[in-house]
Amino acid sequence: MRNLNHDSLSEGHTLIMHKKHVKDLDELDEHTLKAVMNASVLISRALKRLYNLDGISITQNGGVFNDLGHYHMHVFPRYKDDGFGWVEPIDKRNTDLKRVRANIIDAIQSIEKK
């Protein structure tokens, strides 16, 4: 379920993948979700033991941003000034947070009713 990334951002960059094909996070069953999270914790602990790192990033990309076409989670060591970072969107829209929160709650409640 765990593989090193052949195009790593730093030494120790690990991918967590399930053998069964699924594309996105929301397609994973509960057992697999727990296994993925447990694996991310185990890998994080190992990376902390092996490297003099400043932090760890854990991320996954879904939809068109999933470059492998198969669900995977990245776990990789981070170092201050390593150049990796969050890039804000060019079109940063101001939104009504109360409205957005209410819409998300409604969507969650609709999903949970099914």
N, C-alpha and C positions, 0 to 999 in steps of 0.2 A: 504494500500500500504506500510505501514511502520511496522516493527516488531523488537523487541529486539532480539539480537543474543543469542541463548541458550548456545553457546560456546564462550562467549565474551572475547575479548582481554583486555577490561577494562570496568568498570561500565559505562553504557550509550551507549555501542556499539550497533548500530542500523543497521538493514538491510532494504533497500528499494527494494521492489519487486512488480512486476505487477501481477495482478490476472490472466491475459491471459498468457498462457504458451509460452514463447520464451526462447531460450537457450543463445543467445549472443546479445550484444549491437547493432550490425548492423541489427538485426531483428526487433528492436523497431520502431514504427512509430514516426513521428515528434511530435505529440501531447504528446505521452508517454515520449519521450526523454526530452521534456521541463518540464513535470511533475516530472520526476526523478530528474532533476537538481534543480528545485524549491524546492523539498522536501529535497534535500541535503543541501541547503542553510538554510532552516527553521530548520532542525535538528541541523546544526552547530551552529546557533544562540542560540537554546535552550541549547545545551551542554555547550556553553560558559557562559550562564547565571547560569547554575546549578553547574558547576564544576570549581575548580581552576586549570584549565588545562594549559599546555604549548603550545598546538597546537591541530590540528585535522587532521586526515588522512582520505581520501576518496579514495576508491579503488574498482575495480571490476576485476574479473578474467574470461577470456573466454576460449572456447575450452576445452581441457582436464584438464585445471586448474580450471574450474567451478565445484566445488565440490558438488553443489546441482543439477546440470543438469537443472537449471532454472535461468534466468537472475536475478542477484541481485547486489546491490551496498552496500558496507560497509561504514559507517560513524562512527568514533570512536575517543574518547578523547585520546590525547597523552600527555605523561609526560617525561620530560628530564630523561634520563637513565632508561626508562621503558623496555628496552631490545628488543623492536620491531624495526626492521630495514630492510633496503634494503640489500640483499645479492647479491654480484656480481657473475655472472656465472664463473664457473671454466675455461671454454674455452672462454676467452675474445678475440674475434677476432678483429684485426685492420681492418677497412674498409675504402675504398675510399669514403669519405663523399660527394664529388661532384657527384660521380657516383650514390650513394644511393639516394641523393636528387633528381637527375634527374629521376631516376627510380620511385620514389614515385610520383613526379609531373606527369609523364607520366601515371601512374596507375590512379591517381585522375582524370586526364583529360579524360581518357578512360571511367571511371565510370560515370562522369558527362555527357558524350555524349549519354548515354543510357536513 
